[in-house]
């Protein structure tokens, strides 16, 4: 019994060390990758914030509330952070928005770098576009997964109606021959 106690203590410490911190928008860590788009008819900006632990948040409008999307694996998040870091955004001076614009931002302990493009007469470096598209695809996939989970939870909460025929959701149209 005495020999197994230190082993159990070490296992408990190992599991505690592996636990990933879960963040809220009020307490985001410093290191972030932020990307999104805006402009057009409404002029509203939609941004996504990816954290190193894989958490992903969406914000519509500058003052909009953050919505947490389905997280990605921390390994994939690290891969995306590395790709953004390799772009060296701090060396790029890209501020070329158009009616519709796209942006990629890297926030670290020492830097806050953002590139914005969309002007019809400007094409950003291919690497920026490739990483942006990959991030947008991740956001789309995770948003769809979050929506599917939300829909499933709502349908699970609705009472089951066994033996009852489904009632029509719309009323039958009345015959209005005078019109």
C-alpha positions as CSV (number, residue, x, y, z in Angstrom):
1,X,0.0,0.0,0.0
2,X,2.8,2.4,0.9
3,X,4.5,1.8,-2.5
4,X,1.4,2.6,-4.5
5,X,0.7,5.9,-2.7
6,X,3.6,7.8,-4.4
7,X,2.6,6.3,-7.8
8,X,-1.0,7.5,-7.3
9,X,0.2,11.0,-6.3
10,X,2.4,11.2,-9.4
11,X,-0.5,10.1,-11.7
12,X,-2.7,12.7,-10.1
13,X,-0.1,15.4,-10.8
14,X,0.3,14.2,-14.4
15,X,-3.4,14.4,-15.0
16,X,-3.6,17.8,-13.5
17,X,-0.7,19.1,-15.6
18,X,-2.4,17.8,-18.8
19,X,-5.6,19.7,-18.1
20,X,-6.1,22.5,-20.6
21,X,-7.1,25.9,-19.3
22,X,-10.5,27.0,-20.7
23,X,-10.7,30.7,-21.4
24,X,-13.5,33.2,-21.6
25,X,-13.7,36.4,-23.7
26,X,-13.1,38.4,-20.6
27,X,-9.9,36.6,-19.9
28,X,-8.3,35.8,-23.2
29,X,-4.6,34.9,-23.1
30,X,-2.2,37.3,-24.7
31,X,-1.2,35.0,-27.6
32,X,-4.0,35.0,-30.2
33,X,-4.6,34.6,-33.9
34,X,-7.5,36.8,-35.1
35,X,-8.9,36.7,-38.6
36,X,-12.0,37.7,-40.4
37,X,-13.7,39.9,-42.9
38,X,-16.0,42.9,-43.1
39,X,-17.4,45.7,-45.2
40,X,-19.9,45.4,-48.0
41,X,-23.4,46.7,-47.7
42,X,-23.7,46.4,-43.9
43,X,-20.1,47.3,-43.1
44,X,-20.1,44.8,-40.3
45,X,-16.9,43.0,-39.4
46,X,-16.9,39.3,-38.4
47,X,-13.8,38.2,-36.5
48,X,-12.6,34.8,-35.2
49,X,-10.2,34.5,-32.3
50,X,-8.1,31.3,-32.1
51,X,-6.3,30.5,-28.9
52,X,-3.3,28.2,-28.5
53,X,-5.4,25.6,-26.6
54,X,-7.7,25.2,-29.6
55,X,-10.6,27.3,-28.4
56,X,-12.2,29.3,-31.2
57,X,-14.5,32.4,-30.7
58,X,-16.6,34.3,-33.2
59,X,-17.6,38.0,-32.9
60,X,-20.0,39.8,-35.2
61,X,-19.5,43.6,-35.0
62,X,-17.0,45.4,-33.0
63,X,-19.3,45.5,-29.9
64,X,-20.9,42.1,-30.6
65,X,-20.8,39.3,-28.0
66,X,-18.4,36.5,-28.5
67,X,-19.8,33.1,-29.3
68,X,-17.6,30.1,-28.6
69,X,-17.4,27.6,-31.4
70,X,-16.4,24.0,-31.2
71,X,-12.7,23.9,-30.2
72,X,-10.0,22.3,-32.5
73,X,-7.3,20.1,-31.2
74,X,-4.4,21.9,-29.5
75,X,-2.0,20.3,-31.9
76,X,-3.8,21.8,-34.9
77,X,-4.0,25.2,-33.1
78,X,-0.3,25.1,-32.6
79,X,0.2,24.3,-36.2
80,X,-1.9,27.3,-37.2
81,X,0.0,29.6,-34.8
82,X,3.3,28.4,-36.3
83,X,2.0,29.1,-39.9
84,X,0.9,32.6,-38.9
85,X,4.2,33.2,-37.1
86,X,6.1,32.0,-40.3
87,X,4.4,34.8,-42.3
88,X,6.1,37.4,-40.1
89,X,3.2,39.8,-40.3
90,X,5.1,42.4,-38.4
91,X,7.3,42.8,-41.4
92,X,4.4,43.3,-43.8
93,X,2.9,46.7,-44.2
94,X,-0.5,45.8,-45.8
95,X,-3.4,48.1,-45.2
96,X,-5.3,47.9,-48.5
97,X,-9.0,47.4,-47.7
98,X,-11.6,47.5,-50.3
99,X,-15.4,47.6,-50.1
100,X,-15.1,44.0,-48.8
101,X,-11.9,43.4,-46.8
102,X,-10.1,40.5,-45.1
103,X,-7.7,40.6,-42.2
104,X,-5.2,38.4,-40.4
105,X,-3.8,39.5,-37.0
106,X,-1.2,38.0,-34.7
107,X,-1.1,39.0,-31.1
108,X,2.0,38.0,-29.0
109,X,3.7,39.1,-25.8
110,X,5.6,41.7,-27.7
111,X,3.7,42.4,-30.9
112,X,0.2,43.1,-32.3
113,X,0.5,42.8,-36.1
114,X,-2.4,43.1,-38.5
115,X,-2.6,43.0,-42.3
116,X,-5.8,44.0,-44.2
117,X,-6.5,43.6,-47.9
118,X,-9.4,43.6,-50.3
119,X,-8.7,46.5,-52.7
120,X,-9.3,45.4,-56.3
121,X,-5.9,46.6,-57.4
122,X,-3.9,44.7,-54.7
123,X,-3.1,41.0,-54.2
124,X,-1.5,40.1,-50.9
125,X,1.4,37.6,-50.7
126,X,0.2,34.1,-51.5
127,X,1.2,32.7,-48.1
128,X,-1.1,35.2,-46.3
129,X,-4.0,34.1,-48.5
130,X,-3.3,30.4,-48.1
131,X,-3.2,30.7,-44.2
132,X,-6.2,32.9,-44.2
133,X,-8.3,30.4,-46.2
134,X,-7.2,27.5,-44.0
135,X,-8.3,29.5,-40.9
136,X,-11.6,30.4,-42.5
137,X,-12.2,26.8,-43.4
138,X,-11.5,25.7,-39.8
139,X,-13.9,28.4,-38.6
140,X,-16.6,27.3,-41.0
141,X,-16.3,23.6,-40.0
142,X,-16.3,24.4,-36.2
143,X,-19.2,26.8,-36.6
144,X,-21.2,24.1,-38.4
145,X,-20.3,21.5,-35.7
146,X,-21.4,24.0,-32.9
147,X,-24.7,24.6,-34.7
148,X,-25.3,20.9,-35.2
149,X,-24.6,20.3,-31.5
150,X,-26.9,23.1,-30.5
151,X,-29.7,21.8,-32.7
152,X,-29.3,18.3,-31.4
153,X,-29.5,19.5,-27.8
154,X,-32.7,21.4,-28.5
155,X,-34.3,18.4,-30.2
156,X,-33.3,16.2,-27.3
157,X,-35.0,18.5,-24.8
158,X,-38.4,18.5,-26.7
159,X,-41.0,16.1,-25.2
160,X,-41.6,12.9,-27.2
161,X,-45.1,12.5,-28.5
162,X,-45.7,8.8,-28.8
163,X,-48.7,7.6,-30.6
164,X,-49.8,11.1,-31.7
165,X,-50.1,12.1,-35.2
166,X,-48.0,15.1,-36.2
167,X,-50.2,18.2,-36.4
168,X,-49.8,20.4,-39.5
169,X,-47.5,23.4,-38.9
170,X,-49.6,25.6,-41.2
171,X,-53.3,26.2,-41.4
172,X,-55.0,25.2,-44.6
173,X,-55.6,28.0,-47.0
174,X,-59.2,29.3,-47.2
175,X,-61.0,29.5,-50.5
176,X,-61.3,33.1,-51.4
177,X,-63.0,33.1,-54.7
178,X,-64.0,36.8,-54.4
179,X,-60.5,38.0,-54.8
